């Protein structure tokens, strides 16, 4: 369609147009990003030339789910061709493609070819589902990842369960120890074997799951001292034969724990977090056959650590609102809205609160 120079949108300069096109080419926020970008490139010759001359637009569109519904296999290869050497964004979700059709097999092969042939170009890699047909293998990740910034996926279990982590096991260095740009690591089902890998110190966000024992988890956290976001799910105690180290995470802003009470208490007891950090704890895994006293002892240990943190937080911050939500059978949460921060005597803290809400159930 010919461009009308009097149409307001055609008066926009190249930088503004590219900014709009780039916003629309985000597969992580818009599942229609491929379709939107394709039809945008067909609006007029000016836009098409501009977009074809911007490989980074096409490099961000490797959404395996969206590609599955594009009929022409040739378009899959065309997308790679248009991306040239730009850093790649890849999102794979295949719960809809569990049945092994010819199309799903071709797409799976495309995914493998992209990973193997362009690993050095991948900037963001997101595998939604550990049942995914696009699952990764550890062998696929044992190469340097110079561009990788964000990673999220499930790896087949290759190491012993955390209960047996003191036993000798095969050590395979992920990313061959080289991922200088990596800021987010959420590879579930795999323990980071090289706990001295230099890329750990650059991480801003990490997720640790039940593959980790307490010692391995603390070793990784010790190396990742710049963390701002930590999620721990189902960490197990493991066999603790010697005292555990204490780890300081001075930059942590969000700490979320979901799992058993005793590992939670031990992990919190050996982790120093700043007073401004948001702390969320969800305890699971009650065994009705356990003695009531044992359950109570474990829960009290978690509660004592949590209340100690809340007390220190209240002593260090001025706030104007308190929100407490208490559910007798599952959780209690405390939220505070700050107006200014600074040291102040604990006895003066309540007078600063102007709003108080309480919910229970």
Steps between C-alpha positions, in 0.01 A plus 500: 500500500654839405596731783302822536746765611213700653396216733619593853660161570724538195638823645656306789876475476686171470599481867140530620378245246768251601414552865135415427591200284736371770234530771262296285762232431514369858400133513513498880227762541293444185421158356399666173837672454592301187169571328511869594854540370427317174196708410677820607779424254238487221343842566725695264835484328660745744410289801593175330846625402555637849394177670692270267806711569454446877596136573442539874122525439485156341752348740253561785216304342602137550183395677459127435131502589424780253714339230305177543190671361678653202429269210805562285812323627699730275404792723677337793828506310424848364472630855847368581637648178357844577652495848851479349748517792278681753456362856210251514196485725350151522178392670386139483174360632373173363223377729268546202723284283534190715385284209786421264371642175719573200472869576610459862793282392615762249469774758688295758780450248501873426537570871793261532667645190463853636647403837791306349577741219441830677573439866754782505225743387227416751417790731175379659395136528168407657368141510155523658426141591722216621271262315580699188605326183753781476676394819870566534771250577803576712726428204334786308607749767864404546632761259597864558198733497646845430162668425269322744327737746182317610448124524200306620439131443494146631795264467478122529629376832868426451626523856418312816219624720604757757480239776801330340696808401796408719557199280738526206318605184576602147565873466407665173569876485197674355583767237858369516538752781456793262177705503612857577165662412276261696275678750210255549542125550201274557606155384289259701591135549873571499756591762771746402807279529765769461420712802798725428394584144579868433155564347333437836625829641312695231159342565211721607238224522522127569263213577608200708284187514490160672819388325686717750602403849567777749878488456483521121241778517713707738810441288323634191358797691843580639632532144195702387539787744335755265163326500190718513236228458519152658240225473551171684258211446519174692865518607585195713721477806732234364772349714677775693832362620660833594383852591328692224638836384316829542432692180448874462273629220517878545316585176206260542157658445273193476536169684232237444512157666259214435566167668558311823536686832839376623700577182328840495608578856856386434527689172369823654721454804808483274402782264550868581252712306445878505212647700332632185471152349149362436478161674235241406481158667259220412534179699380173346546128549328429829492134588201416719691197633772721643491574870321823577796617710741452210279697260464774757875516562577540129232763445603699805858514374375656174264734684774621735732589213217672311388706801860597574529635146168689529608650832828626353311636200258692722789650695671623184208644301230762532172400337150639471298183441492145632317214328467163675335200337456191718356168386498255789546192284771619263673837526566836658634799312611843615529792262623851572502812286803720551505876488862544607779279633733559791600365838251570774414355843257208478262658753428789263421289196125442563430874525615543139234266365193677364313203350454149633317216326448144622352205314445154641341174408 
